[in-house]
Amino acid sequence: MILLWLPVGMLLPTLAGWLALRMLEGRTTVLLSLERWALGFLLGLTGTMELTFFARWADIITLDRWGFLSVQIALTIFLAIACLLRRHFFPPHPNLNLNLKPSSYTPFVLKIALIVALIWTVVKIVMGGFILVTTPPFFDDTVKNWNLRGKVFYLTGDMPLNLNQLTPEATDSLSSYPPTVSLVKTSLATLAGQWDENLANSIHLLWFLALLALLYAAVRRQSSAAWGLWGVVLFVSLPLVLFHGVNAYADIFLAAHLFAAVHLLFLAAREEDAARRMTIFRLFALTTALLTFTKNEAIVLHLTVLLALFAGLLFLQFRRHRMTLKTCATTIGWLGGFLLVLLLPWLVYKWENALTFGNAKSISGVFAGWQPYVLETLWTNTFFEGNWHLLFPLLFVLILFLWKRILRSPLLILAGFLLVSLALQIGLFLFTSLSAEALMQTGFARGVLQLTPIAVLLTVLLIQEMIRRE
């Protein structure tokens, strides 16, 4: 019965996220209904937890039931009033067309195969989810980081930095991680009136389902519903993806935010209508800013690549006379404004408390020269282990065959982000002391996992390109 607090705890954050997206869309609707709810849940939860963190840091609230609810209620009411006022004074454009591809004819045999694959996919998720919410956690990061910090926040009503003074299982370096995941668990515990590991873990299944919904919608925009479902089947079929999706790790949580940001940038690159493009850029700005409050690598690695692609896209749009200097400046202003409001306070908090930007370790002074045996380990991990089946060999072959098409199309956003991010991660493991995480196969695979939804989307779209060529 305690799991009934999960939908109760998600109601206000999801509604706040939905309202925020509608505010940013304004008169020009660009999101599918499924996307808006999935992304609203994702961003609403992260956004309300970040505001809760700032409110507690400013000593405005305590981390009790009414502390969490006061932030969520105030934000929801503010956004609801703002949406009503905007709708009254600036009504949405009528007869908006999202230009979805019509569902094409699917042979009967493929329909049967898809139904069987979907049933098996649902069975795997349901069984994995059942184990997640009925089994005490025993994985290291779950026990000694996300759940431990959430329980400390719940018991103390605060966010202490010196965790090792409270429990011998903790280290002070854990405070360098963004507290979003732990705060979500704390909020559920405050609503339920007790700390329960199964309730705390259950939120990870919702993050996984939200990512699946976003992946389906992303493929559906470019093709039929059947292709979208095949994309979901392919993604869930990857062993490491399913393992993390139904366990209390934070990499799927980050992957969902990252996928949303990269996909929005891809949509902006392919959008022909100026008003719709500007709306997509506004959504991208909010998503990118909230991405930085997921895990430290979002700032150190992913934000850098996203900003580079964003700048390159604006330059190309300006050169092709699709955007003026004024609209480029406005777009930069939206992104800069959200980063100023959402990222800068977190950076100030880190600097003020001398917290590191790496995962429980500083990123300064990690350069150590060439690291032996790492390249062989990364090669084996990517191509000869069961984590990804044949996804990456297939993807790289498709890129080699279709590289000209990729360079001339918005697919360059997806391929560019994926390849540059992989190159940065490989460089870190080859030339820094982080090589130990690659050799023990604890770091690189999880870094690749964060990029896997983008890899699956790109793979499906490139397969469609091959079919069209044939």
N, C-alpha and C positions, 0 to 999 in steps of 0.2 A: 504493500500500500504506500510505502514511503516514496516509491517512484512516481506517484501521482503529482508530487511537488515539481517534477521536471517540467511538464507543460505549463504549470502555473508560473514557475520561475522564468520561463522563456517568453511569456505572453507580452509583457511590457517592453522588454528590449527589442523583440521582433517588430512590434507595432511602431516603436520609435524609429527603428531602421527603415521600415517601409515608408513612414512619413518623410524621413530625411531624403530618401530616394525620390519620392514624388515631388518634394520641394525642388530638388536639383533638376529633375526632368522639366518641371514647369509646364509650359504650354506644348512642349514637344515630347511625346512619349517615345522612348527608344527601347525599353526593356519589355520582354515577354512577362506575362503574369507570374509564371513559375520562377523566372529569374529574379523578379522583384521581391518575391517572398523569400527565396533562398538567400539572396544577397542581403535583403533586409534583416533576416535572422543573423547572418554572419556579421555584418557591419554594426547592426544595432547592439548586439551583445558585446562586441569589442569596444564600441564607442561608449556605451554606458559604463563598462568596467573602467575605461580610461578616465572618464569624468568622475567616477567614484574614487579612483586613485588620487586624482588631483584634489578632490574635495577633502579627502582624509589627510592628504599632505598639508593642505591649508588649515587643518584642524576645524573644518566646518561640520564634519559628521564623524561618527564612530562606525566601525564595521559591524553594526548590528542590523536587525531586520529593518528598522525604520531608516537607518542610514542608507542602505541599499535602495529601499523603496522610494525615499524622498528624491533621490537623483533620478530614478526611472520615471516616477510620476511627473516631476517637474519638467523633464525633457520631453516626455510624451505630450503633455498639455501644451507646452510652448510650440512644438512642431505641429500639433493639430490646429492650433489657432493660426499659425503662420500659413499652413496649407489652405485653410478655409479662406483666409484673407486673399491669398494669391489666386485661388480659384475664382473668388468673387470679382476681383479687379482685373485679373488676366486669365480669362477662361481658356481651357485647352483647345487646340485646333480640332475641328471636327473631322471625322472620317480619316483618321490617321492610319496609314498602312505600313506595317512592319516588314513588308516584302519577304515573307517566308516562302521558301521553296515549296512547291506543291509536292505532295507525296507521290512518288513514282510507283509504277507497277512492280510488285515483288512476286517472283515465282512461288508457287505453293510449297515447294521443297524448302526454300529459304525461309518462308514464314514458319514452317514447322520447326526448322533448326533454331530460329530466333526465339520461338516460344519455349523450346526446351532449354536453351541457353539462359533465358531470363528466369525460368523457374529454378534452375540450378544456382543462378546468381542470388536470387532472393533467399533460397535455402541457406547458402553460405553466410549471407549477411545476418539472417535471423538467428542461426546457430551461434555465430560469432558474437552477436549482440547479447544473446542469452547468457553466454559464458561471461561476457564483460560485466553484466549487471548482477551476476549471482556468485562470482568468484572473488575472494579477497585479492587485492593487487599484490604482485610479487616481483614486478619488473623494477629495476634499479631507479630509473628516472621517475617512475610513478611514485614509488614509496618514498624516495629521498629528495624529491624536488616538488613536483606539482601538487600531490596530495598532502605532503608534509607541510608545505608552506600554507596551503589552504586551511589546514587544521589549526596551524599556529595563528593565522589571521582570525579564525573563528573563535578560538579560545581566549585570545588576548583583546580582540576588538581593535587591533592595530596592525601595523606593518613593520615589526621590528627588524632592524638591519642586522643585529648581532644574534643570529639564529642559534649559533652554537652554545650560547649561554642558556638557551631554553631547552634544547634537546641535543643529546650527543650524536644523533644521526645526521644533523644538519651541519653545513659549513656556511660561513658568512658570505662566501662567493655566490651562493644561490640568489642573493638579493640583487645581483647584477642582471638576472633574467627579468624581462618584462613580466609583471604579475598577473596578466590577464587571465590565463588559464586557472591559476590558483584562486583569483578573486571570484571567478564564476562558480567554482566549487564552494567557496565560502558563502556566496549569496544563496545557493541552494540549501546549505546547512542552516543558515539563519532563518530561512522560510520554514524549513522542516522542524526547527527547534532542536536539532541534534546533528552531530556529525555522523554521516553514514557513508562508508566507502563505496557501496554500490550506487548510491545516488550521485556521489561525486564523480564516479567514472562514467555514468550514463550519458553525460553531455558529449563525450567524444563520439558516440554513435551518431548523434545529431549533426555534428560537424562533418562527419563522413557522408551522411545522406545529403547534406547541403552541397557538398562538393560534387556528388554524383548528379544532382539536379542541375548545377551550373554547367557541368560537362555535357550533359544531354542537351541543354538549351543551346550551348555553343555550336554543337554539331548540327542541331536542328535548324539553326539559322542558315546554314550553308547547304543543307540537303534535306532529305525526308526524315520522318519520325523513325523509320526503321534504322537508318544510318545512325541516328542519335542513340537508339537503344543498343546497337552494336558497339558504339563507342563506350557506353557504360559497361557492357559485358566484357569488352577487352580490358578495360581499366581494372575491374574487380577481379578478373582472372589472374592478374599479376600477384604472385604469392606475398611479396613484401608489402604491397599496397593493402591487401586484405588483412594481413597481420596487423599493420598499424591502424587500419580503419576501425578495427574492433578491439583495440587495446588503448589504454590510457596514456598514449604518447602525445606530443604536441606537434609532430611533423605534418600530419594531415591538416591540423588546424592552420598551420602556416601555409601549407600547399593550397588550401582553399582560397585564402586571401590573395596569394600570389597569382594563382590562376585567374581570379577575377580581374586583377589589375592588368595583367598581360593581355587577356582577352579583350578588355575594354580598349586598350591601346590599338589592338588589331582591328577592332570595329571602327575606331576613329580613322584608321588608315584607309579602310575600304569604303567609308561613307562618302557619298557624292553630295548630299544635301548639307548646306552650310549650317543650318539651325540644328539639325540632328547631330552633326559632328561636334558642335560646341557643347551640346548637352552631354554627349558621351565623354568629352574631355572633362566636364565638371564631375561626372561620376568617377572617372579615372582619378581625379585629384583627391576625392574623399577616400577612395579605396586604397590608394597608394599611401596616404598619410596614416591611415589606420593599420596598414600592413606593418609599419615600423613598431607597433606595440604588440607584436606577436612573439617573435624570438629575436635574439641579437643578430643573427645572420641576415635578417631582413634589412637591417640598416647597413651592415658591413658589406654585404654582397649584393643583395637583390635590388636595393634602392639605387645603388650606383649604376647598374645596368639599365634599370628602368628610366632613370633620368637621362642617360645618354641616348637611348632610343627615342624618348620623348623629344629631346632637343633635335635629333636628326629628323624626326617626322615633321616637326614644325618647320624646319629649314626647307625640306622638300615641298611641303604644302605651300610655303611662301614662294619658292622658286617657280612652282607650277601655277602660280596665281590663283590658287584655291583658297588661300587665306591672306588677308591683308596684314600689314604691320600692326594695326590696331587690334585685330582679332588674335594675333599671336601674343601680343602683350597681355590681353585679357585672359587668355588661356594660361599663360605663365603666372598671372596674378592669382588665378584660382588655385593652382597647385601650390604656389608659394604661400598663399594665405592659409590653406589647410595644414601645410607642413609647419608653419609658424605657430598655429594654434595647438596642433596635436603632437608634433614631434619635438619642438623646442623645449617645452616644459619637462619632457622626459629626459632630454639631454642635459638640461640644467640640474635636474635631480641626480643624474648619474655623476656629473662633474662635482656637484656639491658634496656628495657622499663618497667620492673617489671609487666609484663602481666601474668595473671593466666593461669593455664592449665585446669581448669574446664570450664564448660559452663557459662561464665560471673561470676564465683565465684572460689575462690581458692579451691584446693582439699586437702590442708593441714588443719588439725584441724577439719575435718568434722566428725570424729568418735564421736558417741554420745551414744553408747550402744544399747541394744535391743529396737526396735521401735514397739510399740503396733499397732495392726490392719493392719500392712503392709502385713503380710503373707496372711491374708484373702483377702486383696485387690488384691494382685498379683495372687492368685489362681482364684479368680473370673474373673479377667481381661483375663487370659489365657484360661480358660476352659468354662466359662459361659456367655461370652459376644459375640457379633456378629462380633468383629474385625477380627477373624481368622476362623470363622465357626468351622469345626471339624478338622482342619489341625493338631494342636498339639496333641489332643488325639489320632488321627490316627498315627502320627509319633512316639509317645512314645510307643504305642502298637507294632508297627513294630520293634522298637528298642529292646523291651523286647523279641519278638519272634526270632529275627535274631541277637542277640548280639554276638554269637559265630562267625557267618559269618562276622560281622562288624570288630571284633577284628583281624581276619585273612586276611583282605583285605584293600585296600586303602580307602574304605568307612570310616575307622577310622579317616581319616583326616577331613572329613565333619562332622561326628558325634562328634568327639572330640572337634573341634572348636566350634560347636554349643552348646554343653552341658557345656563346660568350660566357654564360654562367658555368657551364661544364668546364671550360678552359680555365676560368678563375679558380674553381674548386680543385682541379687537377694541379694547378700551379701551387696552390697552398700546401697540398699534401706532398708535392715533389720537392719543395724547397724550404719548408718550415718544420718546426718541431711538432706540428700537428700530424706529421707522418705516422706517429704511433697509432692514431685513431684509424688511419687507413689500413695499417698492417694488422690491427686487431679487428678490422672490418666493423667498426662501430661508428665511423664518421662519414665516409664517402657514400655508402649506400643510402644513408638517411638524407644526405645532401641531394643525391639523385632523386630520391623519393619526392622531395619537394618540387622537383621539375617534371615529374612523371605525368601529371595531368596535361601539361602543355605538350609533352612528347606524344601522348595519345591523341590529342586533338590534331596536332600537326600530321601524325601518321595517317589518321582517317581522311583528312583533307587531301593529302598527297595520293593516297590510294584512289580517291575519287578523280583526281587529276589524271592518273594513269588510265583509269577506265575511260575517261572522256577522250584521251588521245587515241585509245584503241578503237 
